[in-house]
Amino acid sequence: MAKINPITQEELRAFDSELLLQELRSRAPKKAKPITREFQACGCDDTPTVVAKHLREGETAGVPELETVPTGELIEALRDVQKVIYGTDDRLDMYEVTDAAHRASADGVVMLVNAGSITANNNGTSTIATQNFGTAYNLCPTERFRHQPITGFCSGFLVDPSLVATAAHCVENANLANVRFVFGFQMRDATTAETTVPTSEVYRGIRIIGRAIGNQGTDWCIVQLDRPVLNHRHVRIRRSGQIPNNAGVYVIGHPVGLPKKWAGGAVVRDNTPARYFVANLDTYGGNSGSPVFNAATHDVEGILVRGETDFVFNGNCRVSNVVPANGGRGEDCTRVAEFASLVPPNQHDFIPFNPAKAKVVHRNGRWKIEVDGMWLLDFGSSKAEAQQALKIIKHYKMNTQCFVGRPGPSMEFYLVNGQAPSGAMAGEDAISFNPANVQAQYINGRWKVVDGNHWIMDFDQSEAEARQALSYILRYGFRFICFVGRPGPSMTYFRI
C-alpha cells in the first residue's frame, strides 16, 4: 500500500469548513451527546442538561480524506477557517470591557437562576451555588473560561424598572415561581467571580405581562418583577422599523451560565424573516434571552433565542465554538417589535418648580396656582380648590409636576426631590390601592389601570399611556390616588 502523505495545516485550511466539522462530529464517542446551545432552559434543574442533536444528512459518516488527521489539527484548522469570517472569539468578561456605552448596555442584563440555587446569608447578601464549567462539561484544558463557575439557565434584560424581557422558552407560568432574576454575577478580575451578591440584587417575577413562542419563529416573554429595579439602567429598544441589513451587533449575557460576558464583531446575516433576524454571534446555551444590541445606536434590536454553537470532542474532552463560518443556521434573534407595545416609552414629561414660590392668583376671571409667572393648575371659579391645592403642595413640599399624555393628560402626579410624596394630610380625599395587584388591562373597549375589580384610571384607546402610568405607579411605589374637587377633580396626585 502506498504511503499516505500527511496533510499540512495549509491544505487543511483549504477544505470546506462543513467537511472539517463533519469529520469532527464523526469522531465523538458513540454514547456521547453533542452539546448544543439548545440545552434545557426549563428552570427545573441547574445541572447542565444536554439535548441530543440530529446530525444533518451526510454528517453521520467521516470524511475519508481526513481520517488520518489528528483531531487537534482538525480543530485548529476549523478555527483558522472561522477567523476569516467571524474573527477571533470576541467574548470578554465585563472587567475587560472599557467602552462606556457597552458597559452601560450591560448594566441592565440579568441572569435567570433557579430559586434553590440561591441561599440568603442573613447579613444582607445571598450566595449563588455554582459548578466548575470545565468539570461540568468535560472541557479540554485549552478551553476559554473553563476555570470559571457556572449557574443559571438563561439571560434577560430590563426594559423598564419593573419589567424584564427574556426568551419564552426560558419562563412560563408553570416555572415562574421558581425563577430568580439576579444582577451582579460577573468576574471581578481574571480569577474572582462575584458569587455572593447583595440580596437586594435578587428579584422574583410576580406575573407574565405577555409571552409568545412558535409563531413564525417568535420567542419572547415580558415578566413583571416583585419590585422596581432602581439601581440599574433599563435598555432602549427599537420601536419602529427593523435593523438594517448587515448591521453590526453585539450581545451581552450569561453563556452556559457563566459570569456576564460581552461579545461583538458580529453582523446581521439574514434579515428576511418577519419576526426574527439571524446574526453570526458567539453565543451558547444560557445566552437565551440575552439582548442583542445595535453596535451603532446601542438600542436593543432582538432577543437571542436559538442557534447552533456546538461543543465537539477532541479525544475524550470537549472543545467549543466550531460552527462553520458560512454554514450552520446562525443565531436567531426575535425582533423587539414583537413586544414593544408592552414596554412603556419612558419619555418623561416632568416640570420642576419651587414650591416656596407657588401662590394662588386670580387672572382673567379664573383661579390658578402660579410659580414665577408659570401656571401649574387652573381651578376655574373655585378659589377654595385653589387654596386647598396650594396647602397640599406646600405640605408635601412637592417640587416636580409630572404628566402622561399631553395635552389633555390622562395622568397627573407630583414628586418630592424625585420621590413619591409620603405621609397623610388631614382632610385629603384619598383612595388606597395595592400596587402589587395593579395592572393595565383592556376592558370593554378601553384601556384602564386597575386594582382587581376597581379601576384607578381610564386611558380610552391609549395602551401606551396606560402602560406608562402603570410603570410610574410601580416605580414610585404609589399606594394612594388623591383628589381636589370631585367629581371632575381640578388636581390629582399620588402618594405612598
N, C-alpha and C positions, 0 to 999 in steps of 0.2 A: 504494500500500500504506500502510495506516495506520501511523503511527509507534508503536513498542512502547515503553511507558514502562519505564524501568529499575526493577528490583526492589530495594527497600530491604532493609537488614540486618534490620529488624524483620519484614518479610514473609518473608525467607529463614528466619528462626528459627521461623516458623510451619509450615514444611514438615516432613514426617516425615523423621527422620534417615536412614531407609533410602533415600529418594529422593535426598537430598543425596549419600550415598555412591555410589549407582548412577550419578549423573551424573559424579562424580569418577573412578570406575573407567572409564567410557566414554572419558575423555579421555587415558588412559595411552597412550603410544606403542605402535603395533601390535606391535612386536617385543619390547617390554619385558615382563618377567615381574614381576607384583606380588610384593613380598617379604612373606612371611607368617612367623609365628613357628615354623612347622614346617620351617624350613630345616635343611639336613643336619646331623646330630649323630652322625656315624659315627666321629669321631676320626681320619679319614683325611687331612684337609686343613684347615688353619686358615682358608683363604680363604673368605669368606662365600659360601655356595652357595645359590642361590635355587630353590625348588621352585614350578613353575607351579601356580596355584590355579584350579580350575574355578569360574567365577562361578555363583551361584545363578540359577535360571530367572528371566528378566525383568531381569537385570542387564547383559546384553550391550549393550543399547541405551541411549542417553542419555535424559534427561528433557526433552521439548520446552519446557516452561515455564522451564527453567533454562539452555537452551543459550546464551543471551546473557550470562549472569552470569560475570564473571571468576573464574578458578579460585581466586585468593587469597581472594575474598569467600566462595566456597563453603566453603572450609576454615575460615575464621573463623566462619561460621555454624554449621558442624557442631560445632566445638569449643565454641561457646556452648551448643548443644543438649546436648552431653555434660555440661557443667558442672552442669546441673540434676540429673543422675543420679549421675555419678561424682565430681563435684567437680573441682578443678584437678588437673593432673598432680602426683601426690604423691611422685614419686621423689626421693630425696635421696642425696647422697654421704654416706659414713659420717662424715666430719669435721663434717657438718651435723647429725647425729643426736645429741641431748643426753640423751634418755631413757635412764636406766641399764639398764632391763630390755631395751629394744630393742638397745642396744649389747651386752649380754650375749648376747642371742639371736644376734647377728651373728658372735660370736667363733668359733662352730663351723662357719661356712659356708665352703665351699671351692670353688675353680674347677677344672674339668677341662680340661686342656691337652694337646695332642699333645707327645710327648717331644721331637720335633725342633724345637719352638719354645723350648726351654729350653737355655741354654748355661751350663755351670759356669765360673766365673771364676778358679778355683784360689786363691781367697782367702776361702773360706767363704761366698761369695754366688753367686747364679745370676741371669742376666738373661733376661727373658721377651721374645721377639720379638713386636712388635705392629704394627698398622696404624692409620692415622688413620680414625676412624669416619666422618667426613664424606666423605672421599675414597673409602673402600671402598664406601660405599652411595650415593654421589652425592646427598648430602643438601643441602637448601636451607639458606641462611645462617641462617635463623631457628630451625633445629632445636636442641633442647637437647642438650648433651654432644657436639656434632659435632666439637669440637676434642680430645676425649679419645681415648686409644688403645683398641683392642680386640684381644682374643686369646681363645683357648679356645673351647669349643663347648657346654659345659653347666655346671651348678652341682651341688653336693652338700652334705651336712652330716653332721657327726659324730653318731652315735647311741650311741657307745661309744668309748673311747680308741683302739680298733683297728678300728672299723667306720665306713664311710661309706655313707650312703643316697643314691641318685640315681634317675633315671629309667632304666628298662630299655632304652629306645631310645638311651640315651647310651653304655652299656657292655655288652659281651658278651665271651665268652671269646676271640673272634677278634681283638678290638682292645685287650683289657686290657693287654697288654704295652706298648702304645704310648701309654697314658694316664698322665699325671701329675696328682696331686691337690695343688693349690698354695694355700697360705694367704697372705694379706697383699697381694693385688693390689687396691689401692684408692687413692683420691685422698688425698694428704697434705693438700692445700689446694685452692683453686679452680683452680690451674694445674699442679700437680705430681702425677704418678701414680707410685706405687711399682712400677716395672717391674723393679727389682733387689731380690731378697728373699734372706734367709739361705737357704743350701742346705738347712738343717735344716727349712725350711718346705715342702720339696718331697718328696712321698711317692709310692711305687709301690703298685699293687694286686697282691697275690700270689694271691688266689683270690676267686671269687664264691661267697658263702655261700648266696645264694638270689636268684632272679630270676623275674619273671613279666610277661608282656605279652600284651595282646589279649583275655583272657577277661573279658567284660563291662566292658571299658574299663580294666582294671587295667594298671599300667605302673610297675614298681619293681625296684630292684636293690640288694643289700647286698654291699659289697666289703670284704674284709679287707685292711688296709694292711700294708706290709712291716715296720712298727714302730709302737708305740703313740704317739699324739699326747698329750703330757703338758703342753703349754703353751697348749692351747685347751680351752674347755668343750665337753662333749657336751651335746646338747639333751635336754629331756624330751619324751617322746611320749605321746599318749593311748593308754591300754592297754585301755580298755573303752568301750562305748557309742559315740556319734557326736556330732559338733559340733551344737549347737542350730541350728534354722532361723534365718536372718537374722543369725547371729552375726557380729561384726566380725572381720576377719582382716587380716594383713599378710604380706608376702613379702620375703625377702632373698636376693639372688643376683646373677648377672652377666649382665644383659640384653644380648644381642648380643655378649657377651664383653667388655662394659665393666667398668671397676673396680666393685667391690661397691656395690650400691645397695639402699636400703630403700624400700619402697612400701606405704603404708597406705591408709586411707579406703575400704576395700572390705568387702563383706559376702557371706555365703553366699547365692547366688541360687537354686540348685536343690539340694536335699538329698535327693532321692528315689533316685538311683542307689545300688545296694548297695555298689559298690566304689570310687566316687569321688563328689565333690561339685563343684558349679560355683560359681565366685565371679567378681566383676567386678574382678579385679586388673589393675593396669597392668603387663603383662609382655610380653616379646619372646622370640624365639628366643635361646637362651643361658640363659634363665631355667629351661629344662627341668631338672628335678632339684632345684630350689630348695625349701627348706622353707616351708610356709605355716603361720603361727603364729596361734593363737587370741589375739585382741587383749586378752582379759580375763585369761587364765591364762598366756599365753606358752608354752604347750605346743604342740608341732608337731601339726597336725591332718592335714596332707596333703603330698604331693609334687606340685609344679606339673609337669604333663606335656603338656597340649595347650591350644590356644587359637586365637584369630583376631584378633591385632593386626596390622594391615597398614601397610605404607608405601605411600602413593599419590603419584602425580605431581602436582606443581604446576608446570606448564610443563615444563621439562627437568630438574628436580630433584625429589627425593622429600621428603615430609614423613611423619611417623609418627603413630600413636595416634589414628586416626579411626574406631575401631569404633563402631557405633551404640549409643546409650545402652541401649535396651531390646531391640535386635536382636542379630544375631550369635550365636555359640554360647557365649560366655563362656569362662572359663578352667577347664579340668578339673584336678582335684586328686585323685590317688589317695589313698585313706584309709590312714593309717598302720597301722590294724588289719590290713591285708593282710600285713604283715611283722613285726608286734610280737613274735611268738613267737621271732623270731631275735635280738632285742635284749635283752641282759641287763637286769634291772630296776635293778641297781646300788643296791640298798638295803643299805648296808654294815652288817654285824654285827661291829664291831670293839670290843675291850675293851682299853683301855690299862692297863698295870701297871708297877710299879717293879721291875726285875729284882734290884736290890740287896736288896730285902726278901723275895724269893722264898725259901722254905725247905721242906724235906721234913718232914712231920708224920705221926703215926700216930693216927688218930681212928676210934673205933668199929670197930676191927679192920681198917682199910684204910689203905694208904699213899697220901698225897696231897702235891701241891705247893700251898702256900698263899701268898698275899700279903696282909698286913694282914687276916687272917681270911677272905679270899675264896679259895676253892679254884679253881685253874686246871685241874688234872689229877688223875685218880683212877687209881691203879695196882693197886687190889685188894690182893692179898697180896704183890706184888713190890716189896720195898724196893730191890732192885738197879736195877729200871727207873726208879723214882722218883729215885734218886740220879743215874743216867745222864742223865735228862731235865733235872735241875737243872743239871748240868755243861754241857749243851748251851745252855740258856737263858743262863747266865752267860758262856759262851764267845763267843756271838754278840751278847750284850747285847740280846737280844730284849725289846721293851717293849710289844708290841701282839699280842694273841691274836685271830685272825680266823676266822670261820666262814661256810660256805654251808649253809643249810638246818638250822635248829634247831627243835625238839630232835632229837637223833639226827643231827648234822651229817654231810653227805656229803663235805665238805672242811674241813680244818683247816689253817691256816698262821699264820706269825708274821712280824712286820715289826720292823725296827730303825729308829726315827725315820722311819717312813713308807717305808722302802726294804727291798728283799729282803736277808736275811742273805747275806753273801758269805764266800768262802774255804771251807776244809775243816777238819774236826776229826778228829783221829786216831781210828780205830776206829769211825766212824759207818757206819750201814747206809744207803748212798745208791745210787740208781738214776738214771742220766742219761737225758735225752731232749732232742730238738731242738725248741725252741718254734716254729720256722718250719714244722714239719710237724704240729704238734698241732692236732687238730680235734675238734669234738663230733659224734658220729655215733650213729645208732640201729642197733644191732647185735643180731640175734637177740632182738628184743623188749625191749631195754634201752638206755637212753642211757648212753654212755660217752665219756670224753675219751681219745683215742688218739694215739699217735705211730706212724703207719704201721700195722703189724700188732700193735703192742704196746699194750695198753690200760693207762692210767695210773690211772684212777678209774672207778668204776661208780656211776651215779645212778638205777638202776632206771627208773621211769617219768617222772622229772622232767627234761624238756628245759630248763626254766628254770634249774635248778641246774647242769646240765651246761654251759650257755652262760655262766652267771655264773662258774663255775670256770675255764673257758677264758679269759674276759675277764681274770681275775686273773693267770693264768699269763702271758698276753701283756703285761699292764700292767706287771708287776713283773719280767719277764724271767727267770722261774724256769727253771732247767736241770736241777735235781736234785730228786727226791722222796726224802725221808729218813724213817727209821722208828726207833722204840724198841720192841723186843719184837715180832718176827714169829714166826708168823702171829698175826693179831688184835692189831695194834700198839696200845700204850697212848698213843703220841704219834706224830703225823705232822707233818712240817714240810717246807718247800721252801726252796731256796737257789739262788744263781747260782754 
